């Protein structure tokens, strides 16, 4: 079996495992794979005809740039869990207003931590407009990004704090049901930016 076929088989196995885990629960601790995804990706990236290159071309991204990989991952997460076409509630009708902003801030915080930068909510909010500009350049996330792109930072801050307050209210109320993926975005944001939320404390 040549290297490319072996890599493709590994990717298929990894894809199956990851999808199964995502369906069960979105928990990064349960997304471990017994196959070498990195090795498989390195082999597949040598094939210029592989669809992953088309993805980078569409987003005007550089496959050799680690930050562009992170941006692409973020866009794909937003496509799977943040878009209305995937069944997520709209900002107007959903149980948590502007929950997509919490998704964006969670990602910004992870990136800041990776770079060794401060990751408090104020710093993450300051980076939010730049993140929205990146999303606005992609046709898949342009419409949603435009909704927020021209908002003042103070307005975005109000949206975020309202979303965090609504998140805590829903997660702490056992009688209120909330979509699992939505709940995990909200819980991650609360753990990031209001670590004492379970005790009803305020930042």
N, C-alpha and C positions, 0 to 999 in steps of 0.2 A: 504493500500500500504506500503510495507516494505521500510526500509531506503535506501537499495541499489537500488531498482527500482526507488524510488523518485529521488535519486541522478543522476541516469542515464538519467531520463527524463529531469532533470535540465540541465545536460550537453548537451543533444541533442538540447534543446532550446537555450542554450548559443552558441553552435557551429553554429547553423543556423543564429543567430543574428550577430555573429562575421563575418561569411563568407559573409553575405549580406552587412555588412558595409565595409569590405575589398574590395569587388567588386565595391562598390560605390566610396569610397575614403579612402585611408590609412591615417586615422587621429585619433590619440589615444583619442582625446577628444570626438569622436563619437562612441567609442567602449564600452561605458557604458552598463551594462547589468542589467535587472531587477531581475535576478535570482542570487542566491548566488553561484558563481562558486567556491569560496574557500571552502565553506562547502561541495559542491558536490565532489570536488577533494579529500578532506580529507576522505570522505566515500569510494570513489573508490580506494584510495591508500591502504585501508585495505584489498582489494581483491587482493591477490598475483597473480591471473591469469589474471589481467587486462593488456592489451597491453602496458600501460605506463611503466610497469616494464621491459618489453622486450626492450623498447627503451633505458632505462638506462643501461641494461645489454650490449646491443650492443655497447654503447659508453663508457663502463667501468666507469659509473658514479654512484654516491651515491645519492639515492633519498632523503636522510636526509640532504644533503649539499646544502645550498642556492646558493652557487657559481656554483654548478653543474647544478642547475635548470636554472640559467642565461646562462650558456654555452649551454645547450640544446636548450633554447629559441633562442639564437643567431644562432645556427646551423640550426634550423627549418626556421628562417627568411631567412637565406642565401639560404636554399633549395627552398623556395617559390619564393623569389624575385631575388636571385643572380645567380642561376644556368642557364647554357645555355640551358639545357633541358626544362626549363620553358619558353623559348622564349626570354630571355634576350640576347642582342647583345654581341658578343665576344669582348674581349679586343681590338682586332685588328680592327674590323669593326664597333664597337659601336660609338655613338656620343660622349661619354665621356670615355677616356682611363682609364683603371684600376679603374672603378667606385666601384668595390667591396671593394677596400681599404677604400673608404669613408664610406661604410656600416660598416666595421670593426671598424673604428675610432669613428663613432657615438656611437657604442655599448660600446667601451672602455671608452669613455667620460661619458656615463651614469653610468657605473660601478664606475668610479673614483668619480663622484659627490655623488653617494650613500654612498661611503666610507668616504666622506669628504676630499678627496685628490685634489690637483691642477689638473685642467682639460684643460690647454692650449694645443695647438697642439703639442708642443715639448714633453710634458709628455706623451701624447697619442701615439705619434710616438715611444717613448721609450718602450712602452708596446706592440707595434704591433708584434714584433717577438714572444713574449710569446703567444699571441693570435693565431698566425699562427701555433705554435707548437701544441696547443690544437686542432685546426682544422685538422692538419695533422694526428692526431690519429684516426680521424673518417673517415670511408670509403667513406661517402657521400661528404666530402669536401677535401679529401686528395689530389686529383689531382690539384685543384686550389691552395691550401695552398702550395704545393711543388713548384709551379711556383714562389712564392715570398719568400719562407722560407730561401733560401740561398743567397738572395740579401743583399747587404750592407745596413745599415740604411740610409746612404746618398742617395742611389739609391731609396729606398722606399720613402724617403722625396721628392725627385724629382718627382716621380710618383704621390704622393699625391698633391703636389702643382700644377702640370700640370692638374690633374683631377679637382681641385678646379677652376683653371683658365678657363678650358673648360666648367665646369658647369655654371659659371657666364655668359660666352659668350652665351650659349644656352638659359639659363633662361631669360636673358635680351633682347634677340632677338625674337620679336613676330612672326617672319617669320619662325623660326626654331621649328619644332615639336619634342617633346620628350615624350617617354613613361611615363605615370603618376607615376608609382612606382619608376622609375629611377629618375624622376624629384624631387620626394619627398625626396629620399635619398640625392640627390645633394643639394637641398635647406636646408635640415637639417644640412649637413656638412658645407655649407657656413655660415649659421646662427651661427654654433658652432665656426668656426675657422676663418671666415672673416665676422664679423658682419656688416661691412660697405659695403658689396659687392654691394648692390643696388645703392649706390652712386658712384660706380666705384672706391672706395678707395682701397688701398693696405695695407696688414697687416704690 
